[in-house]
């Protein structure tokens, strides 16, 4: 459900009882708040469990996520989020290739701007369009296998974000092969956005980051 990306109320139980897919993609244009939504998801999970947040260090330090109103940066949840800085696609594959060796698996792994790891500037391999797609397939297959294996022991989710210039990510046909749950973001005017799922049973969430806060304005069917 879309609520997983927004602040949860104690009375709602954090949404932990809802069944959801273990692999999720969040796709939207630049400045639509994808990193902020991912970080809020990490905070929600980290209220009770360990989370790994994978990102480019320079990027997140220069453009940190907006925190939801009322969120206390000194809360224990922040200590349960492990920031892992990865520079290229090979770093992603190395991490997931050794995922089964971890003594304590995280409840969730988040990868900010997954597709950017396969651009010319962030890959050790010189890539044309086909090479990029093949590299993404190899990495997504490895991620998928790692998460499926982890879920034989305990619940573990993988949530990715992807920057898109249109209504859906450029490599949607690739993502659909490996990721069953896909959310897209569209501008809604006045600095607000709509977060929607490709599944017909999901709700849409309207939010705004215009005031540098992640604010859930309403939920509509």
Secondary structure as UniProt FT lines:
FT   HELIX           2..5
FT   HELIX           10..15
FT   TURN            16..17
FT   STRAND          23..28
FT   TURN            30..31
FT   HELIX           34..46
FT   TURN            47..48
FT   STRAND          51..55
FT   HELIX           57..62
FT   TURN            69..70
FT   TURN            73..74
FT   HELIX           76..79
FT   STRAND          81..85
FT   HELIX           89..97
FT   HELIX           99..101
FT   STRAND          108..111
FT   TURN            112..113
FT   HELIX           114..118
FT   HELIX           120..122
FT   HELIX           129..150
FT   TURN            151..153
FT   STRAND          157..163
FT   TURN            170..171
FT   HELIX           172..178
FT   STRAND          181..189
FT   TURN            190..191
FT   STRAND          192..197
FT   TURN            200..201
FT   STRAND          204..208
FT   TURN            210..211
FT   STRAND          215..220
//
